[in-house]
């Protein structure tokens, strides 16, 4: 009973709230029969009550406004509340808008990262948006037409992410794409070798095979050029009255990132592709730092050509084309023959050329300096016919042959290995002796085939005894280097590549 009464009371309140108290009373009296429609104009009465309600509401509103105006603190509080409510609504709308923009930006960035490279580190990213290569120039040189990072990644058969990882220039990182070590020079001291790690080396080999090896270089450049060798570099100087050798100083480090990029731009590649190529083929000076048990690699200074990367000699051959033309012209003017093997330049001439040696040396230094290289002041050798004449380690007095002292030392090493084994033996320090003797036997075969056959037989017996060929047949010689004739002079830049491979075969 109580529940019904409560419900009835709530129903009455709802009806009064929906109209007015007077309207409800009138409607109830009509329903209960106190009045009928003939006795009272209910429509007029309803109109009256409606007007009364509206006036009452207006009056209440005006009274509230009057009260607020008469009370400044209440007025300010109301305005503050209104502004606060409006501010919350605005903040909510702004937050929703920014979150939507963030999600849209994140999605655009995700899609962009899968198809493009827009940042590769500070100072190397400002021209990555330039993505149009010179198609006509590239086709004229038979080079692959690549406009964008996406084109390059597809051509290299790797993802955009991996291409970005290999080419990104980090100022400080826990990752290094190079294994650095020192190699002793024959002339004393050490040479810093930066050998690329497998993934980067694979990418560099692609650049070498698909781009750099296709570009024609000067006919007098013999270092790391397909079809030419240390022997072809020496042959033009056989039997000459005088042979002059000069070496460049800090050859690879002097080829900076800007010059490397200039090579690829000159070939016709867009700024984006040229930037990526240049980062793949260069490295900065690195400071190794250990902090809290973690090893870090801190970049110091500008990037340059690494001594140990397969792409470095090919880039210098392209870069030095103008230098080779100028030095060839200078040699012809004074009656000399000129060749270059990586960082070694050689002039040779007849007896009639003796009085031209001084101007030749003077102007050759001028040409080299004007091409932004420097000659080593202590590496000038002038060899006349009555003494041993060598060109990048090859004797050229009568014919191309190996120095007798080197052959004698090599025979002694093979004898010791055959007698006592390989323990503690080496041809050059810091490498795998089996790889070293294999490489040197091949070198002898290149220069003097008849002698080389005999040495290769002895070396093969040793290699088979220690299962060397079987263990290393898959990784012994990279595809690109297999196409080349390789130098083996211990203190020449061209001759370090056999040693580098020996390091990785250990």
HELIX and SHEET records of a PDB file:
HELIX    1   1 UNK A    2  UNK A   18  1                                  17    
HELIX    2   2 UNK A   21  UNK A   32  1                                  12    
HELIX    3   3 UNK A   42  UNK A   70  1                                  29    
HELIX    4   4 UNK A   72  UNK A  115  1                                  44    
HELIX    5   5 UNK A  135  UNK A  140  1                                   6    
HELIX    6   6 UNK A  149  UNK A  156  1                                   8    
HELIX    7   7 UNK A  160  UNK A  167  1                                   8    
HELIX    8   8 UNK A  198  UNK A  210  1                                  13    
HELIX    9   9 UNK A  212  UNK A  214  5                                   3    
HELIX   10  10 UNK A  230  UNK A  235  1                                   6    
HELIX   11  11 UNK A  257  UNK A  267  1                                  11    
HELIX   12  12 UNK A  271  UNK A  280  1                                  10    
HELIX   13  13 UNK A  312  UNK A  319  1                                   8    
HELIX   14  14 UNK A  321  UNK A  334  1                                  14    
HELIX   15  15 UNK A  351  UNK A  356  5                                   6    
HELIX   16  16 UNK A  357  UNK A  370  1                                  14    
HELIX   17  17 UNK A  404  UNK A  420  1                                  17    
HELIX   18  18 UNK A  433  UNK A  447  1                                  15    
HELIX   19  19 UNK A  449  UNK A  465  1                                  17    
HELIX   20  20 UNK A  468  UNK A  472  1                                   5    
HELIX   21  21 UNK A  479  UNK A  482  1                                   4    
HELIX   22  22 UNK A  496  UNK A  504  1                                   9    
SHEET    1   A 3 UNK A 172  UNK A 173  0                                        
SHEET    2   A 3 UNK A 294  UNK A 305 -1                                        
SHEET    3   A 3 UNK A 282  UNK A 291 -1                                        
SHEET    1   B 2 UNK A 178  UNK A 184  0                                        
SHEET    2   B 2 UNK A 190  UNK A 196 -1                                        
SHEET    1   C 4 UNK A 336  UNK A 341  0                                        
SHEET    2   C 4 UNK A 344  UNK A 349 -1                                        
SHEET    3   C 4 UNK A 242  UNK A 247 -1                                        
SHEET    4   C 4 UNK A 381  UNK A 384 -1                                        
SHEET    1   D 3 UNK A 390  UNK A 391  0                                        
SHEET    2   D 3 UNK A 394  UNK A 395 -1                                        
SHEET    3   D 3 UNK A 401  UNK A 402 -1                                        
END                                                                             
